Amino acid sequence: MVAAVVFLADGTEEMEFTITVDVLRRAQVDVHVVGVDLAQPYALCSRGVKIIPDVTLSDAIDWTKYELAVIPGGLKGAETLRGNKSVLDVLASFYSQKKYVGFICAGTTAAKAAGIGKDQLATSYPAFKGELEDYYDYSEERVVVDGTLVTSRGPGTAFLFALTLVELLVDKEVAYKLKQEMLTSDPL
């Protein structure tokens, strides 16, 4: 079974996190949620939703079993994740092993902090363009895939981001079936 890790911190954007985890799990991806520097046993997300991680970063985690690592947005959550050396080390390791790394919204700032994908195509929430365009070949597309680097713009692109990850990790037919089941595209 394909496996993915999605990082979670206080201030993470709920939609970007939840939609990504949900869609990956619908595609039968084994998703583990890793809490990072949480003040409580749960993450208090950007709009007040509380989410309990499966494990915390301090737990013993076998990173070799994952094919994808995801950083959702939410300014405070992204700041925590990009400021955590262990998270950055995991991201850099995945990228160097040609495993997928996904970033949405403010999460793309963690890709830069990890030294991932210099001069590759990438996108983010528009407010971070100035911070990222000197490092990336910045795009304003909703979802950008350049090699194993996958980036997206914000809450409104979360379904497309997650379905793109499904297409890359599982296959195009599963992504298409999920689009139809979740009514995210017009039926044929």
Disulfide bonds with the S-S distance in Angstrom:
none
